């Protein structure tokens, strides 16, 4: 894959950043009182943030793979 070295590094750094930040955010969401209702069931707050974190982590992994492929190729 032909990506300039600088852009490959930017992609790898963006992936690392997201893989560090989003799991920390998820831990805070799960501890938030708005995450569960009185019966202990997940709320929409929980569900929306679960989707947000899940999509962000998957995108981070994909961006990281593209960045590493750019560094290798």
MDAnalysis code that builds the backbone (N, CA, C; Angstrom):
import MDAnalysis as mda
import numpy as np

u = mda.Universe.empty(219, n_residues=73, atom_resindex=np.repeat(np.arange(73), 3), trajectory=True)
u.add_TopologyAttr("name", ["N", "CA", "C"] * 73)
u.add_TopologyAttr("resid", np.arange(1, 74))
u.add_TopologyAttr("resname", ["UNK", "UNK", "UNK", "UNK", "UNK", "UNK", "UNK", "UNK", "UNK", "UNK", "UNK", "UNK", "UNK", "UNK", "UNK", "UNK", "UNK", "UNK", "UNK", "UNK", "UNK", "UNK", "UNK", "UNK", "UNK", "UNK", "UNK", "UNK", "UNK", "UNK", "UNK", "UNK", "UNK", "UNK", "UNK", "UNK", "UNK", "UNK", "UNK", "UNK", "UNK", "UNK", "UNK", "UNK", "UNK", "UNK", "UNK", "UNK", "UNK", "UNK", "UNK", "UNK", "UNK", "UNK", "UNK", "UNK", "UNK", "UNK", "UNK", "UNK", "UNK", "UNK", "UNK", "UNK", "UNK", "UNK", "UNK", "UNK", "UNK", "UNK", "UNK", "UNK", "UNK"])
u.atoms.positions = np.array([
    [0.857, -1.172, 0.000],
    [0.000, 0.000, 0.000],
    [0.905, 1.238, 0.000],
    [0.609, 2.162, -0.863],
    [1.428, 3.357, -1.007],
    [0.793, 4.548, -0.298],
    [1.197, 4.759, 0.931],
    [0.770, 5.919, 1.715],
    [2.043, 6.590, 2.210],
    [2.126, 7.904, 2.130],
    [3.322, 8.565, 2.652],
    [3.547, 8.214, 4.123],
    [4.795, 8.142, 4.506],
    [5.182, 7.757, 5.863],
    [4.485, 8.610, 6.922],
    [4.422, 9.901, 6.696],
    [3.799, 10.800, 7.674],
    [2.336, 10.447, 7.874],
    [1.628, 10.176, 6.786],
    [0.201, 9.835, 6.907],
    [0.006, 8.479, 7.569],
    [0.901, 7.545, 7.299],
    [0.827, 6.250, 7.971],
    [0.996, 6.411, 9.473],
    [1.926, 7.254, 9.864],
    [2.140, 7.515, 11.292],
    [0.931, 8.203, 11.918],
    [0.333, 9.128, 11.182],
    [-0.873, 9.799, 11.685],
    [-1.985, 8.785, 11.903],
    [-2.165, 7.868, 10.978],
    [-3.201, 6.846, 11.113],
    [-2.935, 5.936, 12.311],
    [-1.698, 5.528, 12.490],
    [-1.352, 4.665, 13.626],
    [-1.562, 5.418, 14.942],
    [-1.143, 6.669, 15.004],
    [-1.338, 7.457, 16.228],
    [-2.821, 7.695, 16.515],
    [-3.610, 7.930, 15.477],
    [-5.052, 8.105, 15.663],
    [-5.678, 6.819, 16.199],
    [-5.249, 5.685, 15.683],
    [-5.770, 4.406, 16.158],
    [-5.398, 4.175, 17.623],
    [-4.154, 4.422, 17.965],
    [-3.712, 4.242, 19.358],
    [-4.489, 5.168, 20.278],
    [-4.625, 6.415, 19.886],
    [-5.370, 7.381, 20.696],
    [-6.789, 6.884, 20.979],
    [-7.469, 6.452, 19.928],
    [-8.845, 5.980, 20.085],
    [-8.928, 4.703, 20.911],
    [-7.948, 3.833, 20.785],
    [-7.954, 2.600, 21.568],
    [-7.607, 2.845, 23.037],
    [-7.028, 3.979, 23.325],
    [-6.758, 4.347, 24.726],
    [-7.952, 5.096, 25.314],
    [-8.525, 6.012, 24.556],
    [-9.571, 6.888, 25.077],
    [-10.930, 6.198, 25.215],
    [-11.376, 5.485, 24.193],
    [-12.738, 4.945, 24.211],
    [-12.987, 3.905, 25.298],
    [-12.068, 2.979, 25.557],
    [-12.327, 2.050, 26.675],
    [-12.434, 2.761, 28.029],
    [-11.654, 3.812, 28.229],
    [-11.758, 4.594, 29.467],
    [-13.134, 5.257, 29.557],
    [-13.599, 5.794, 28.445],
    [-14.920, 6.410, 28.394],
    [-15.996, 5.372, 28.709],
    [-15.850, 4.176, 28.149],
    [-16.833, 3.110, 28.372],
    [-16.917, 2.741, 29.854],
    [-15.786, 2.695, 30.527],
    [-15.796, 2.402, 31.966],
    [-16.600, 3.451, 32.729],
    [-16.464, 4.711, 32.330],
    [-17.240, 5.762, 32.986],
    [-18.726, 5.639, 32.679],
    [-19.058, 5.271, 31.451],
    [-20.464, 5.112, 31.078],
    [-21.100, 3.996, 31.901],
    [-20.422, 2.873, 32.046],
    [-21.013, 1.748, 32.770],
    [-21.229, 2.053, 34.246],
    [-20.462, 2.966, 34.800],
    [-20.623, 3.346, 36.207],
    [-21.629, 4.475, 36.406],
    [-22.047, 5.104, 35.327],
    [-22.972, 6.230, 35.403],
    [-24.360, 5.747, 35.837],
    [-25.006, 6.511, 36.680],
    [-26.340, 6.153, 37.178],
    [-27.373, 6.104, 36.056],
    [-27.140, 6.836, 34.984],
    [-28.092, 6.851, 33.863],
    [-28.006, 5.600, 32.992],
    [-27.009, 4.744, 33.218],
    [-26.799, 3.573, 32.363],
    [-27.809, 2.461, 32.630],
    [-28.369, 2.423, 33.830],
    [-29.313, 1.357, 34.191],
    [-30.546, 1.973, 34.834],
    [-31.693, 1.345, 34.593],
    [-32.914, 1.825, 35.242],
    [-33.014, 1.218, 36.643],
    [-34.123, 1.446, 37.316],
    [-34.287, 0.973, 38.694],
    [-34.282, -0.553, 38.794],
    [-34.652, -1.221, 37.715],
    [-34.667, -2.685, 37.703],
    [-33.321, -3.273, 37.271],
    [-32.357, -2.398, 36.937],
    [-31.036, -2.865, 36.526],
    [-30.884, -3.138, 35.044],
    [-31.908, -2.830, 34.277],
    [-31.845, -3.033, 32.829],
    [-31.105, -1.866, 32.155],
    [-30.394, -2.150, 31.059],
    [-29.715, -1.071, 30.331],
    [-30.717, -0.056, 29.782],
    [-30.352, 1.210, 29.871],
    [-31.189, 2.285, 29.356],
    [-30.747, 2.654, 27.935],
    [-31.461, 3.603, 27.343],
    [-31.042, 4.097, 26.019],
    [-29.687, 4.792, 26.102],
    [-29.424, 5.453, 27.204],
    [-28.115, 6.075, 27.435],
    [-27.018, 5.027, 27.273],
    [-27.190, 3.900, 27.911],
    [-26.226, 2.797, 27.847],
    [-26.097, 2.276, 26.418],
    [-27.240, 2.031, 25.779],
    [-27.254, 1.462, 24.434],
    [-26.595, 2.390, 23.423],
    [-26.950, 3.657, 23.470],
    [-26.369, 4.630, 22.532],
    [-24.856, 4.701, 22.714],
    [-24.410, 4.727, 23.942],
    [-22.969, 4.813, 24.185],
    [-22.261, 3.506, 23.853],
    [-22.940, 2.379, 24.024],
    [-22.351, 1.100, 23.637],
    [-22.100, 1.064, 22.132],
    [-23.078, 1.542, 21.360],
    [-22.913, 1.592, 19.905],
    [-21.798, 2.570, 19.531],
    [-21.800, 3.736, 20.145],
    [-20.770, 4.740, 19.873],
    [-19.372, 4.197, 20.145],
    [-19.193, 3.583, 21.292],
    [-17.879, 3.041, 21.651],
    [-17.521, 1.872, 20.738],
    [-18.468, 0.993, 20.467],
    [-18.193, -0.153, 19.604],
    [-17.761, 0.254, 18.203],
    [-18.498, 1.175, 17.611],
    [-18.149, 1.648, 16.268],
    [-16.795, 2.353, 16.276],
    [-16.545, 3.145, 17.296],
    [-15.277, 3.881, 17.372],
    [-14.087, 2.946, 17.519],
    [-14.235, 1.885, 18.294],
    [-13.136, 0.934, 18.467],
    [-12.897, 0.149, 17.177],
    [-13.964, -0.253, 16.505],
    [-13.802, -0.959, 15.228],
    [-13.119, -0.057, 14.204],
    [-13.545, 1.198, 14.124],
    [-12.894, 2.138, 13.200],
    [-11.434, 2.359, 13.566],
    [-11.137, 2.436, 14.851],
    [-9.749, 2.602, 15.287],
    [-8.905, 1.417, 14.834],
    [-9.439, 0.212, 14.973],
    [-8.696, -0.968, 14.534],
    [-8.459, -0.946, 13.028],
    [-9.477, -0.570, 12.269],
    [-9.324, -0.504, 10.815],
    [-8.308, 0.562, 10.412],
    [-8.395, 1.717, 11.032],
    [-7.441, 2.794, 10.737],
    [-6.027, 2.360, 11.114],
    [-5.903, 1.670, 12.225],
    [-4.593, 1.165, 12.640],
    [-4.021, 0.170, 11.649],
    [-4.864, -0.712, 11.151],
    [-4.403, -1.689, 10.159],
    [-3.938, -0.984, 8.887],
    [-4.705, -0.014, 8.428],
    [-4.301, 0.733, 7.228],
    [-2.982, 1.468, 7.487],
    [-2.834, 2.058, 8.661],
    [-1.592, 2.749, 8.992],
    [-0.406, 1.811, 9.022],
    [-0.569, 0.655, 9.618],
    [0.532, -0.317, 9.675],
    [0.858, -0.837, 8.284],
    [-0.155, -1.120, 7.486],
    [0.096, -1.550, 6.098],
    [0.839, -0.472, 5.321],
    [0.504, 0.781, 5.579],
    [1.219, 1.877, 4.931],
    [2.669, 1.942, 5.361],
    [2.925, 1.641, 6.630],
    [4.321, 1.628, 7.107],
    [5.113, 0.461, 6.516],
    [4.448, -0.656, 6.326],
    [5.126, -1.845, 5.821],
    [5.284, -1.855, 4.313],
    [4.369, -1.192, 3.628],
    [4.382, -1.303, 2.177],
    [4.827, -0.078, 1.529],
])
